[in-house]
Amino acid sequence: MDISSFEKDNRVNSIIKSAVPEVTKDEPCCLGIDEAGRGPVLGPMVYGTSFCPVAIKDEIRELGLADSKTLTEEKRDEIFDKIHAATDKIGWIVHILSPNYISNSMLRRFKYNLNALSHDTAIGLIKMVIDSGVNLKEVYVDTVGDPDKYQAKLKDLFPNLDIVVAKKADATYAIVGAASICAKVCRDKAVKRWHFLEDLDTGSDYSDYGSGYPGDDKTKKFLSDTVDPIFGFPTFARFSWSTADVILSDKAVAVHWEDDDEDGDSKKRAPPKGVPSITSFFQANKSSVPARHHYFTDRCLELVHNF
């Protein structure tokens, strides 16, 4: 798999795809979707899809498809080569979501959580396959969150498709297994050949970052060694993960954003000393009696009432 388009600038997302087999434009087709790299604090998350004629959806199991996480890297590469060689009947697309994009999405003012991001990426892949001319009829998706709600969401968007959202779909449906292989092979290459845009002068071998999962001691050491007190981590890391947040709290300079004080009515920022609040100009005068002119008060003149 050639991921050079992503390697040119790994701060942004990238889409890599095969040619569309002509047979998939005529015959009814099925499509599978799965992801790789949802949990790690390092590296991209990759969403993959594969599609083929419905008539051969069980036949492609002979390629050795299975849950990509249960296979060795060498075995995954071997199976992907078979998928890629079958360009007359199987097509595939991978969407690489950079860690920089994931961090920016999850930390923006209006939160865009990982589930919503995952759903939107999967929806984008389905649209991409349809737009490429594939005669799509069936969709199988490995779930993110509640499978029933996810399936209802997809069915609402694509009412003419037969859609199945299920847990461990990659182990049940061969076409999802193919998507899982594509996604995992792509992520493995991206992580292994990651080009650091930052000058990491740490004095240590920062290429040994372990599995990238939050519980990995090597991964935590990498984060601790490479954190900058001002700029934080290199773009290889996902700032939005709690593992990264803990290290930032411990080693980075604290930053106070002015708009943090304006987040909600309970956190109104006080005006500078000596400057009245703007709301004070709109408050009603509590006294119902108008102030008397100083001419009368200076001369001790009082109002006389008639009895």
URRAUR-V496307 format. One record per pair of residues at least 24 apart in sequence whose ideal C-beta (glycine too) atoms are under 10 Angstrom apart, sorted by the first residue. I is the first residue (numbers start at 1). GAP is how many residues later the second one is. D is the distance in whole Angstrom. If there is no record, write none. Layout:
i=I gap=GAP d=D
i=I gap=GAP d=D
//
This chain:
i=1 gap=76 d=9
i=1 gap=79 d=7
i=1 gap=80 d=9
i=1 gap=82 d=10
i=1 gap=83 d=7
i=1 gap=91 d=9
i=1 gap=93 d=8
i=1 gap=181 d=8
i=1 gap=184 d=6
i=1 gap=185 d=6
i=1 gap=187 d=9
i=1 gap=188 d=6
i=1 gap=189 d=10
i=2 gap=187 d=9
i=3 gap=41 d=10
i=3 gap=43 d=10
i=3 gap=91 d=8
i=3 gap=93 d=7
i=3 gap=182 d=10
i=3 gap=183 d=6
i=3 gap=184 d=10
i=3 gap=186 d=5
i=3 gap=187 d=6
i=3 gap=190 d=8
i=4 gap=189 d=10
i=5 gap=91 d=9
i=6 gap=38 d=8
i=6 gap=40 d=10
i=6 gap=88 d=9
i=6 gap=90 d=5
i=6 gap=92 d=8
i=6 gap=180 d=9
i=6 gap=183 d=9
i=6 gap=184 d=6
i=6 gap=187 d=10
i=6 gap=189 d=10
i=7 gap=182 d=9
i=7 gap=183 d=8
i=7 gap=186 d=7
i=7 gap=187 d=9
i=7 gap=188 d=6
i=8 gap=187 d=9
i=9 gap=89 d=9
i=9 gap=91 d=10
i=9 gap=186 d=9
i=9 gap=188 d=8
i=10 gap=33 d=9
i=10 gap=34 d=8
i=10 gap=86 d=8
i=10 gap=88 d=6
i=10 gap=89 d=8
i=10 gap=90 d=8
i=10 gap=180 d=7
i=10 gap=183 d=10
i=10 gap=184 d=7
i=10 gap=185 d=6
i=10 gap=186 d=9
i=10 gap=187 d=7
i=10 gap=225 d=7
i=10 gap=226 d=8
i=11 gap=87 d=6
i=11 gap=88 d=9
i=11 gap=89 d=5
i=11 gap=90 d=8
i=11 gap=93 d=10
i=11 gap=186 d=7
i=11 gap=224 d=5
i=12 gap=84 d=9
i=12 gap=85 d=10
i=12 gap=86 d=6
i=12 gap=88 d=7
i=12 gap=89 d=7
i=13 gap=31 d=8
i=13 gap=32 d=10
i=13 gap=82 d=7
i=13 gap=83 d=6
i=13 gap=84 d=5
i=13 gap=85 d=6
i=13 gap=87 d=9
i=13 gap=88 d=5
i=13 gap=89 d=10
i=13 gap=108 d=9
i=14 gap=30 d=9
i=14 gap=32 d=10
i=14 gap=80 d=9
i=14 gap=81 d=8
i=14 gap=82 d=5
i=14 gap=83 d=9
i=14 gap=84 d=8
i=14 gap=172 d=10
i=14 gap=176 d=9
i=15 gap=32 d=10
i=15 gap=78 d=7
i=15 gap=79 d=7
i=15 gap=80 d=5
i=15 gap=81 d=7
i=15 gap=109 d=9
i=15 gap=110 d=9
i=15 gap=113 d=8
i=16 gap=30 d=9
i=16 gap=32 d=10
i=16 gap=76 d=9
i=16 gap=77 d=7
i=16 gap=78 d=5
i=16 gap=79 d=8
i=16 gap=80 d=7
i=16 gap=166 d=9
i=16 gap=170 d=7
i=17 gap=32 d=9
i=17 gap=74 d=8
i=17 gap=75 d=7
i=17 gap=76 d=4
i=17 gap=77 d=7
i=17 gap=78 d=9
i=17 gap=108 d=10
i=17 gap=111 d=8
i=17 gap=112 d=9
i=17 gap=115 d=8
i=17 gap=165 d=10
i=18 gap=32 d=9
i=18 gap=33 d=10
i=18 gap=65 d=9
i=18 gap=66 d=7
i=18 gap=68 d=10
i=18 gap=69 d=6
i=18 gap=72 d=8
i=18 gap=73 d=5
i=18 gap=74 d=5
i=18 gap=75 d=7
i=18 gap=76 d=10
i=18 gap=164 d=9
i=19 gap=68 d=6
i=19 gap=69 d=10
i=19 gap=72 d=7
i=19 gap=73 d=10
i=19 gap=113 d=10
i=20 gap=31 d=9
i=20 gap=67 d=9
i=20 gap=71 d=5
i=20 gap=73 d=10
i=20 gap=109 d=8
i=20 gap=112 d=5
i=20 gap=113 d=6
i=20 gap=114 d=6
i=21 gap=30 d=9
i=21 gap=31 d=8
i=21 gap=32 d=8
i=21 gap=65 d=8
i=21 gap=66 d=6
i=21 gap=67 d=6
i=21 gap=68 d=5
i=21 gap=69 d=7
i=21 gap=70 d=5
i=21 gap=113 d=9
i=22 gap=65 d=10
i=22 gap=66 d=8
i=22 gap=67 d=10
i=22 gap=111 d=9
i=23 gap=29 d=8
i=23 gap=30 d=6
i=23 gap=32 d=9
i=23 gap=33 d=9
i=23 gap=65 d=7
i=23 gap=66 d=6
i=23 gap=67 d=10
i=23 gap=68 d=10
i=23 gap=111 d=10
i=23 gap=112 d=9
i=24 gap=27 d=6
i=24 gap=28 d=7
i=24 gap=29 d=6
i=24 gap=64 d=10
i=24 gap=65 d=8
i=24 gap=66 d=8
i=24 gap=67 d=6
i=24 gap=105 d=9
i=24 gap=108 d=9
i=24 gap=109 d=8
i=24 gap=110 d=5
i=24 gap=111 d=7
i=24 gap=112 d=8
i=25 gap=107 d=9
i=25 gap=108 d=5
i=25 gap=109 d=6
i=25 gap=110 d=6
i=26 gap=27 d=9
i=26 gap=107 d=10
i=26 gap=108 d=10
i=26 gap=109 d=6
i=27 gap=25 d=9
i=27 gap=26 d=4
i=27 gap=27 d=7
i=27 gap=28 d=6
i=27 gap=29 d=9
i=27 gap=62 d=9
i=27 gap=107 d=10
i=27 gap=108 d=6
i=27 gap=110 d=9
i=28 gap=25 d=7
i=28 gap=26 d=5
i=28 gap=27 d=8
i=28 gap=106 d=10
i=28 gap=107 d=6
i=28 gap=108 d=8
i=28 gap=109 d=4
i=28 gap=110 d=8
i=28 gap=134 d=10
i=29 gap=24 d=6
i=29 gap=25 d=6
i=29 gap=26 d=9
i=29 gap=27 d=10
i=29 gap=28 d=9
i=29 gap=60 d=10
i=29 gap=62 d=9
i=29 gap=100 d=8
i=29 gap=105 d=5
i=29 gap=106 d=5
i=29 gap=107 d=5
i=29 gap=108 d=6
i=29 gap=109 d=7
i=29 gap=110 d=10
i=29 gap=146 d=9
i=30 gap=24 d=5
i=30 gap=25 d=10
i=30 gap=26 d=9
i=30 gap=27 d=5
i=30 gap=30 d=10
i=30 gap=106 d=8
i=30 gap=107 d=7
i=30 gap=108 d=4
i=30 gap=109 d=7
i=30 gap=110 d=7
i=30 gap=131 d=10
i=30 gap=132 d=9
i=30 gap=134 d=10
i=30 gap=143 d=8
i=30 gap=144 d=9
i=30 gap=145 d=5
i=30 gap=146 d=10
i=31 gap=26 d=10
i=31 gap=60 d=9
i=31 gap=62 d=10
i=31 gap=94 d=8
i=31 gap=95 d=7
i=31 gap=98 d=6
i=31 gap=99 d=9
i=31 gap=103 d=8
i=31 gap=105 d=6
i=31 gap=106 d=9
i=31 gap=107 d=7
i=31 gap=108 d=5
i=31 gap=109 d=7
i=31 gap=110 d=9
i=31 gap=130 d=9
i=31 gap=132 d=10
i=31 gap=144 d=7
i=31 gap=145 d=9
i=31 gap=147 d=10
i=31 gap=148 d=8
i=32 gap=25 d=9
i=32 gap=28 d=10
i=32 gap=33 d=10
i=32 gap=60 d=10
i=32 gap=106 d=9
i=32 gap=107 d=8
i=32 gap=108 d=5
i=32 gap=109 d=7
i=32 gap=110 d=8
i=32 gap=132 d=10
i=32 gap=137 d=7
i=32 gap=138 d=8
i=32 gap=141 d=6
i=32 gap=142 d=8
i=32 gap=143 d=4
i=32 gap=144 d=3
i=32 gap=145 d=7
i=32 gap=146 d=6
i=32 gap=147 d=4
i=32 gap=148 d=8
i=32 gap=150 d=10
i=33 gap=60 d=10
i=33 gap=85 d=10
i=33 gap=88 d=9
i=33 gap=89 d=5
i=33 gap=90 d=10
i=33 gap=92 d=6
i=33 gap=93 d=7
i=33 gap=96 d=10
i=33 gap=106 d=7
i=33 gap=107 d=7
i=33 gap=108 d=5
i=33 gap=109 d=7
i=33 gap=111 d=10
i=33 gap=121 d=10
i=33 gap=132 d=9
i=33 gap=136 d=8
i=33 gap=137 d=10
i=33 gap=142 d=9
i=33 gap=143 d=7
i=33 gap=146 d=5
i=33 gap=147 d=9
i=33 gap=150 d=9
i=34 gap=33 d=9
i=34 gap=34 d=8
i=34 gap=88 d=9
i=34 gap=106 d=9
i=34 gap=107 d=8
i=34 gap=108 d=4
i=34 gap=135 d=7
i=34 gap=136 d=5
i=34 gap=139 d=10
i=34 gap=141 d=10
i=34 gap=142 d=5
i=34 gap=143 d=8
i=34 gap=144 d=9
i=34 gap=145 d=4
i=34 gap=146 d=4
i=34 gap=147 d=9
i=34 gap=148 d=8
i=34 gap=149 d=6
i=34 gap=150 d=9
i=35 gap=59 d=10
i=35 gap=60 d=9
i=35 gap=62 d=9
i=35 gap=83 d=7
i=35 gap=86 d=8
i=35 gap=87 d=8
i=35 gap=106 d=10
i=35 gap=107 d=7
i=35 gap=109 d=8
i=35 gap=135 d=10
i=35 gap=144 d=9
i=35 gap=145 d=8
i=35 gap=148 d=6
i=35 gap=149 d=9
i=35 gap=152 d=9
i=36 gap=32 d=7
i=36 gap=33 d=8
i=36 gap=40 d=10
i=36 gap=58 d=9
i=36 gap=143 d=10
i=36 gap=144 d=7
i=36 gap=145 d=9
i=36 gap=146 d=9
i=36 gap=147 d=4
i=36 gap=148 d=4
i=36 gap=149 d=8
i=36 gap=150 d=7
i=36 gap=151 d=4
i=36 gap=152 d=8
i=36 gap=154 d=10
i=36 gap=155 d=10
i=37 gap=59 d=9
i=37 gap=60 d=9
i=37 gap=62 d=9
i=37 gap=65 d=10
i=37 gap=146 d=8
i=37 gap=147 d=8
i=37 gap=149 d=9
i=37 gap=150 d=5
i=37 gap=151 d=9
i=37 gap=153 d=9
i=37 gap=154 d=8
i=37 gap=175 d=8
i=37 gap=176 d=10
i=37 gap=201 d=10
i=38 gap=59 d=10
i=38 gap=64 d=10
i=38 gap=76 d=7
i=38 gap=77 d=10
i=38 gap=79 d=10
i=38 gap=80 d=7
i=38 gap=106 d=8
i=39 gap=75 d=10
i=39 gap=172 d=10
i=39 gap=173 d=9
i=39 gap=174 d=6
i=39 gap=175 d=8
i=39 gap=176 d=10
i=39 gap=202 d=9
i=40 gap=59 d=9
i=40 gap=147 d=9
i=40 gap=151 d=8
i=40 gap=169 d=10
i=40 gap=170 d=10
i=40 gap=171 d=7
i=40 gap=172 d=4
i=40 gap=173 d=5
i=40 gap=174 d=8
i=40 gap=176 d=9
i=40 gap=179 d=8
i=40 gap=197 d=10
i=40 gap=198 d=8
i=40 gap=201 d=8
i=40 gap=203 d=10
i=41 gap=58 d=9
i=41 gap=168 d=10
i=41 gap=171 d=6
i=41 gap=172 d=7
i=41 gap=173 d=5
i=41 gap=174 d=10
i=41 gap=175 d=9
i=41 gap=178 d=6
i=41 gap=179 d=9
i=41 gap=181 d=10
i=41 gap=182 d=7
i=41 gap=192 d=9
i=41 gap=195 d=10
i=41 gap=196 d=6
i=41 gap=197 d=5
i=41 gap=198 d=9
i=41 gap=199 d=9
i=41 gap=200 d=4
i=41 gap=201 d=9
i=41 gap=202 d=5
i=41 gap=203 d=6
i=41 gap=204 d=10
i=41 gap=206 d=10
i=42 gap=57 d=7
i=42 gap=149 d=7
i=42 gap=152 d=9
i=42 gap=167 d=6
i=42 gap=168 d=8
i=42 gap=169 d=8
i=42 gap=170 d=4
i=42 gap=171 d=8
i=42 gap=172 d=9
i=42 gap=174 d=9
i=42 gap=177 d=6
i=42 gap=180 d=7
i=42 gap=181 d=8
i=42 gap=191 d=9
i=42 gap=192 d=9
i=42 gap=194 d=6
i=42 gap=195 d=6
i=42 gap=196 d=7
i=42 gap=199 d=9
i=42 gap=201 d=10
i=42 gap=202 d=9
i=43 gap=53 d=10
i=43 gap=55 d=9
i=43 gap=56 d=6
i=43 gap=59 d=10
i=43 gap=144 d=7
i=43 gap=145 d=10
i=43 gap=147 d=7
i=43 gap=148 d=4
i=43 gap=149 d=10
i=43 gap=151 d=7
i=43 gap=166 d=9
i=43 gap=168 d=10
i=43 gap=169 d=5
i=43 gap=193 d=6
i=43 gap=194 d=9
i=43 gap=195 d=8
i=44 gap=51 d=10
i=44 gap=52 d=5
i=44 gap=53 d=6
i=44 gap=54 d=5
i=44 gap=55 d=6
i=44 gap=56 d=9
i=44 gap=57 d=8
i=44 gap=58 d=8
i=44 gap=142 d=9
i=44 gap=143 d=6
i=44 gap=146 d=5
i=44 gap=147 d=8
i=44 gap=150 d=9
i=44 gap=192 d=9
i=44 gap=194 d=9
i=45 gap=50 d=9
i=45 gap=51 d=8
i=45 gap=52 d=5
i=45 gap=53 d=9
i=45 gap=54 d=8
i=45 gap=56 d=9
i=45 gap=57 d=6
i=45 gap=69 d=8
i=45 gap=72 d=8
i=45 gap=73 d=8
i=45 gap=76 d=8
i=45 gap=138 d=9
i=45 gap=142 d=8
i=45 gap=193 d=9
i=46 gap=48 d=6
i=46 gap=49 d=7
i=46 gap=50 d=5
i=46 gap=51 d=7
i=46 gap=75 d=10
i=46 gap=136 d=8
i=46 gap=137 d=4
i=46 gap=138 d=8
i=46 gap=139 d=9
i=46 gap=140 d=5
i=46 gap=141 d=4
i=46 gap=142 d=9
i=46 gap=143 d=10
i=46 gap=144 d=7
i=46 gap=145 d=10
i=47 gap=46 d=9
i=47 gap=47 d=7
i=47 gap=48 d=5
i=47 gap=49 d=8
i=47 gap=50 d=7
i=47 gap=70 d=10
i=47 gap=71 d=7
i=47 gap=73 d=10
i=47 gap=74 d=5
i=47 gap=75 d=6
i=47 gap=77 d=8
i=47 gap=78 d=6
i=47 gap=132 d=8
i=47 gap=135 d=10
i=47 gap=136 d=6
i=47 gap=139 d=9
i=47 gap=140 d=10
i=48 gap=44 d=7
i=48 gap=45 d=7
i=48 gap=46 d=5
i=48 gap=47 d=8
i=48 gap=48 d=10
i=48 gap=77 d=8
i=48 gap=128 d=9
i=48 gap=130 d=8
i=48 gap=131 d=4
i=48 gap=132 d=7
i=48 gap=133 d=8
i=48 gap=134 d=4
i=48 gap=135 d=3
i=48 gap=136 d=8
i=48 gap=137 d=9
i=48 gap=138 d=7
i=48 gap=139 d=9
i=49 gap=42 d=9
i=49 gap=43 d=7
i=49 gap=44 d=5
i=49 gap=45 d=8
i=49 gap=46 d=8
i=49 gap=72 d=10
i=49 gap=73 d=8
i=49 gap=75 d=10
i=49 gap=76 d=4
i=49 gap=77 d=8
i=49 gap=79 d=8
i=49 gap=80 d=6
i=49 gap=90 d=9
i=49 gap=92 d=9
i=49 gap=126 d=9
i=49 gap=127 d=9
i=49 gap=129 d=9
i=49 gap=130 d=5
i=49 gap=133 d=8
i=49 gap=134 d=9
i=50 gap=33 d=7
i=50 gap=40 d=6
i=50 gap=41 d=7
i=50 gap=42 d=5
i=50 gap=43 d=8
i=50 gap=44 d=10
i=50 gap=79 d=10
i=50 gap=124 d=9
i=50 gap=125 d=6
i=50 gap=126 d=8
i=50 gap=127 d=8
i=50 gap=128 d=4
i=50 gap=129 d=4
i=50 gap=130 d=9
i=50 gap=131 d=8
i=50 gap=132 d=6
i=50 gap=133 d=10
i=51 gap=38 d=10
i=51 gap=39 d=7
i=51 gap=40 d=5
i=51 gap=41 d=8
i=51 gap=42 d=9
i=51 gap=74 d=10
i=51 gap=75 d=10
i=51 gap=78 d=6
i=51 gap=81 d=9
i=51 gap=83 d=6
i=51 gap=84 d=10
i=51 gap=85 d=7
i=51 gap=87 d=10
i=51 gap=88 d=9
i=51 gap=124 d=7
i=51 gap=127 d=9
i=51 gap=128 d=9
i=52 gap=31 d=10
i=52 gap=34 d=8
i=52 gap=37 d=6
i=52 gap=38 d=5
i=52 gap=39 d=7
i=52 gap=40 d=10
i=52 gap=82 d=10
i=52 gap=122 d=9
i=52 gap=123 d=6
i=52 gap=126 d=8
i=53 gap=36 d=7
i=53 gap=37 d=9
i=53 gap=81 d=10
i=53 gap=82 d=9
i=53 gap=84 d=10
i=54 gap=81 d=10
i=54 gap=82 d=10
i=54 gap=83 d=6
i=54 gap=84 d=6
i=54 gap=108 d=10
i=54 gap=121 d=9
i=55 gap=34 d=9
i=56 gap=30 d=9
i=56 gap=33 d=6
i=56 gap=34 d=8
i=56 gap=118 d=9
i=56 gap=119 d=10
i=57 gap=81 d=8
i=57 gap=83 d=9
i=57 gap=116 d=8
i=57 gap=117 d=6
i=57 gap=118 d=6
i=57 gap=121 d=10
i=58 gap=115 d=10
i=58 gap=116 d=6
i=58 gap=117 d=10
i=59 gap=30 d=9
i=59 gap=115 d=8
i=60 gap=26 d=8
i=60 gap=29 d=8
i=60 gap=30 d=7
i=60 gap=114 d=5
i=60 gap=115 d=7
i=60 gap=117 d=9
i=60 gap=118 d=6
i=61 gap=112 d=9
i=61 gap=113 d=4
i=61 gap=114 d=9
i=61 gap=116 d=8
i=61 gap=117 d=9
i=62 gap=112 d=9
i=63 gap=27 d=9
i=63 gap=111 d=8
i=63 gap=114 d=9
i=63 gap=115 d=7
i=63 gap=118 d=9
i=64 gap=113 d=9
i=64 gap=117 d=9
i=65 gap=105 d=8
i=65 gap=106 d=9
i=65 gap=108 d=9
i=65 gap=109 d=5
i=65 gap=110 d=8
i=65 gap=111 d=9
i=65 gap=112 d=3
i=65 gap=113 d=6
i=65 gap=114 d=10
i=65 gap=115 d=8
i=65 gap=116 d=7
i=66 gap=104 d=8
i=66 gap=105 d=7
i=66 gap=108 d=9
i=66 gap=111 d=6
i=66 gap=114 d=8
i=66 gap=115 d=9
i=67 gap=75 d=9
i=67 gap=101 d=7
i=67 gap=102 d=10
i=67 gap=103 d=5
i=67 gap=104 d=5
i=67 gap=105 d=10
i=67 gap=109 d=9
i=67 gap=110 d=7
i=67 gap=113 d=6
i=67 gap=114 d=9
i=67 gap=117 d=9
i=68 gap=102 d=7
i=68 gap=109 d=8
i=68 gap=110 d=10
i=68 gap=111 d=9
i=68 gap=112 d=4
i=68 gap=113 d=5
i=68 gap=114 d=9
i=68 gap=115 d=7
i=68 gap=116 d=4
i=68 gap=117 d=8
i=68 gap=119 d=10
i=68 gap=120 d=9
i=69 gap=101 d=8
i=69 gap=102 d=10
i=69 gap=111 d=8
i=69 gap=115 d=7
i=70 gap=100 d=9
i=70 gap=101 d=8
i=70 gap=110 d=10
i=71 gap=106 d=10
i=71 gap=109 d=9
i=71 gap=110 d=8
i=71 gap=113 d=8
i=73 gap=111 d=9
i=73 gap=112 d=8
i=73 gap=115 d=6
i=73 gap=116 d=10
i=73 gap=119 d=9
i=75 gap=106 d=9
i=76 gap=104 d=9
i=76 gap=105 d=6
i=76 gap=106 d=9
i=76 gap=108 d=6
i=76 gap=109 d=5
i=76 gap=112 d=7
i=77 gap=104 d=9
i=77 gap=107 d=10
i=77 gap=108 d=6
i=77 gap=111 d=8
i=77 gap=112 d=9
i=78 gap=103 d=10
i=78 gap=107 d=10
i=79 gap=98 d=9
i=79 gap=99 d=8
i=79 gap=101 d=10
i=79 gap=102 d=5
i=79 gap=103 d=10
i=79 gap=105 d=10
i=79 gap=106 d=8
i=80 gap=98 d=9
i=80 gap=101 d=5
i=80 gap=102 d=6
i=80 gap=104 d=9
i=80 gap=105 d=5
i=80 gap=106 d=9
i=80 gap=108 d=10
i=81 gap=104 d=9
i=82 gap=96 d=10
i=82 gap=99 d=9
i=83 gap=94 d=10
i=83 gap=95 d=6
i=83 gap=96 d=10
i=83 gap=98 d=7
i=83 gap=99 d=7
i=83 gap=102 d=9
i=84 gap=98 d=9
i=84 gap=101 d=10
i=86 gap=92 d=10
i=90 gap=85 d=9
i=90 gap=88 d=7
i=90 gap=92 d=10
i=91 gap=38 d=8
i=91 gap=41 d=8
i=91 gap=43 d=7
i=91 gap=87 d=10
i=92 gap=37 d=10
i=92 gap=86 d=7
i=92 gap=87 d=7
i=92 gap=89 d=9
i=92 gap=90 d=5
i=92 gap=91 d=9
i=92 gap=94 d=10
i=93 gap=31 d=10
i=93 gap=32 d=6
i=93 gap=35 d=6
i=93 gap=36 d=7
i=93 gap=39 d=9
i=93 gap=86 d=9
i=93 gap=89 d=8
i=94 gap=31 d=9
i=94 gap=85 d=9
i=94 gap=88 d=5
i=94 gap=89 d=6
i=94 gap=90 d=10
i=94 gap=91 d=9
i=94 gap=92 d=5
i=94 gap=93 d=9
i=94 gap=96 d=10
i=95 gap=26 d=6
i=95 gap=27 d=9
i=95 gap=29 d=7
i=95 gap=30 d=6
i=95 gap=33 d=8
i=95 gap=88 d=9
i=95 gap=91 d=9
i=96 gap=87 d=9
i=96 gap=90 d=6
i=96 gap=91 d=8
i=96 gap=93 d=10
i=96 gap=94 d=6
i=97 gap=24 d=7
i=98 gap=92 d=9
i=98 gap=137 d=7
i=98 gap=138 d=9
i=98 gap=140 d=10
i=99 gap=91 d=10
i=99 gap=95 d=10
i=99 gap=113 d=10
i=99 gap=134 d=9
i=99 gap=135 d=9
i=99 gap=136 d=6
i=99 gap=137 d=6
i=99 gap=138 d=6
i=99 gap=139 d=5
i=99 gap=140 d=8
i=99 gap=141 d=9
i=99 gap=142 d=9
i=100 gap=97 d=10
i=100 gap=134 d=10
i=100 gap=135 d=4
i=100 gap=136 d=9
i=100 gap=137 d=9
i=100 gap=138 d=9
i=100 gap=139 d=9
i=101 gap=134 d=10
i=101 gap=137 d=10
i=102 gap=136 d=5
i=102 gap=137 d=9
i=102 gap=138 d=7
i=102 gap=139 d=9
i=103 gap=129 d=9
i=103 gap=130 d=9
i=103 gap=132 d=8
i=103 gap=134 d=8
i=103 gap=135 d=5
i=103 gap=136 d=4
i=103 gap=137 d=5
i=103 gap=138 d=9
i=103 gap=141 d=9
i=104 gap=135 d=9
i=104 gap=136 d=9
i=105 gap=135 d=8
i=106 gap=132 d=8
i=106 gap=133 d=8
i=106 gap=134 d=4
i=106 gap=135 d=9
i=107 gap=131 d=10
i=107 gap=132 d=6
i=107 gap=133 d=5
i=107 gap=138 d=10
i=108 gap=132 d=10
i=109 gap=150 d=8
i=109 gap=154 d=9
i=111 gap=129 d=10
i=113 gap=32 d=10
i=113 gap=127 d=9
i=114 gap=30 d=8
i=114 gap=31 d=10
i=114 gap=124 d=10
i=114 gap=126 d=8
i=114 gap=127 d=10
i=115 gap=29 d=5
i=115 gap=30 d=5
i=115 gap=31 d=10
i=115 gap=35 d=9
i=116 gap=28 d=9
i=116 gap=29 d=9
i=117 gap=27 d=9
i=118 gap=25 d=10
i=118 gap=26 d=4
i=118 gap=27 d=8
i=118 gap=32 d=9
i=119 gap=25 d=6
i=119 gap=26 d=8
i=119 gap=30 d=10
i=119 gap=31 d=7
i=119 gap=34 d=7
i=119 gap=35 d=8
i=119 gap=38 d=10
i=122 gap=28 d=9
i=122 gap=31 d=10
i=122 gap=32 d=8
i=122 gap=43 d=9
i=123 gap=30 d=8
i=123 gap=31 d=7
i=123 gap=34 d=6
i=123 gap=35 d=9
i=125 gap=54 d=9
i=126 gap=28 d=8
i=126 gap=31 d=8
i=126 gap=32 d=6
i=126 gap=35 d=8
i=126 gap=37 d=9
i=127 gap=30 d=9
i=127 gap=31 d=9
i=130 gap=28 d=8
i=130 gap=30 d=10
i=130 gap=31 d=9
i=136 gap=24 d=9
i=136 gap=25 d=6
i=136 gap=26 d=10
i=137 gap=24 d=7
i=137 gap=25 d=6
i=138 gap=24 d=5
i=138 gap=25 d=8
i=138 gap=26 d=8
i=138 gap=35 d=9
i=138 gap=37 d=8
i=139 gap=24 d=5
i=139 gap=25 d=7
i=139 gap=26 d=9
i=139 gap=36 d=9
i=139 gap=37 d=10
i=140 gap=24 d=5
i=140 gap=25 d=8
i=140 gap=26 d=7
i=140 gap=29 d=6
i=140 gap=30 d=9
i=140 gap=32 d=8
i=140 gap=33 d=4
i=140 gap=34 d=9
i=140 gap=35 d=6
i=140 gap=36 d=5
i=140 gap=37 d=10
i=140 gap=39 d=9
i=141 gap=24 d=5
i=141 gap=25 d=8
i=141 gap=28 d=6
i=141 gap=32 d=9
i=141 gap=35 d=7
i=141 gap=38 d=9
i=142 gap=24 d=7
i=142 gap=25 d=7
i=142 gap=26 d=7
i=142 gap=27 d=4
i=142 gap=28 d=6
i=142 gap=29 d=9
i=142 gap=30 d=9
i=142 gap=31 d=9
i=142 gap=34 d=6
i=142 gap=35 d=10
i=142 gap=37 d=8
i=142 gap=38 d=7
i=142 gap=41 d=10
i=143 gap=24 d=5
i=143 gap=25 d=9
i=143 gap=26 d=7
i=187 gap=25 d=10
i=191 gap=45 d=9
i=194 gap=40 d=9
i=194 gap=41 d=10
i=194 gap=42 d=6
i=195 gap=41 d=9
i=196 gap=30 d=9
i=196 gap=38 d=6
i=196 gap=39 d=8
i=196 gap=40 d=7
i=197 gap=37 d=7
i=197 gap=38 d=6
i=197 gap=39 d=9
i=198 gap=28 d=8
i=198 gap=30 d=8
i=198 gap=33 d=8
i=198 gap=35 d=9
i=198 gap=36 d=4
i=198 gap=37 d=7
i=198 gap=38 d=9
i=199 gap=35 d=10
i=200 gap=25 d=8
i=200 gap=26 d=5
i=200 gap=28 d=9
i=200 gap=33 d=10
i=200 gap=34 d=6
i=200 gap=36 d=9
i=201 gap=25 d=10
i=202 gap=24 d=6
i=202 gap=25 d=10
i=206 gap=28 d=9
i=206 gap=30 d=9
i=209 gap=27 d=8
i=209 gap=28 d=9
i=212 gap=24 d=9
i=212 gap=25 d=9
i=212 gap=26 d=9
i=213 gap=30 d=9
i=214 gap=24 d=10
i=214 gap=27 d=6
i=214 gap=28 d=7
i=214 gap=29 d=4
i=214 gap=30 d=9
i=214 gap=32 d=10
i=215 gap=28 d=8
i=216 gap=27 d=10
i=219 gap=24 d=8
i=220 gap=24 d=10
i=220 gap=26 d=9
i=220 gap=27 d=8
i=223 gap=24 d=5
i=223 gap=25 d=9
i=223 gap=28 d=9
i=224 gap=26 d=9
i=224 gap=27 d=7
i=227 gap=24 d=5
i=227 gap=25 d=6
i=228 gap=24 d=8
i=228 gap=25 d=10
i=229 gap=24 d=5
i=230 gap=25 d=9
//
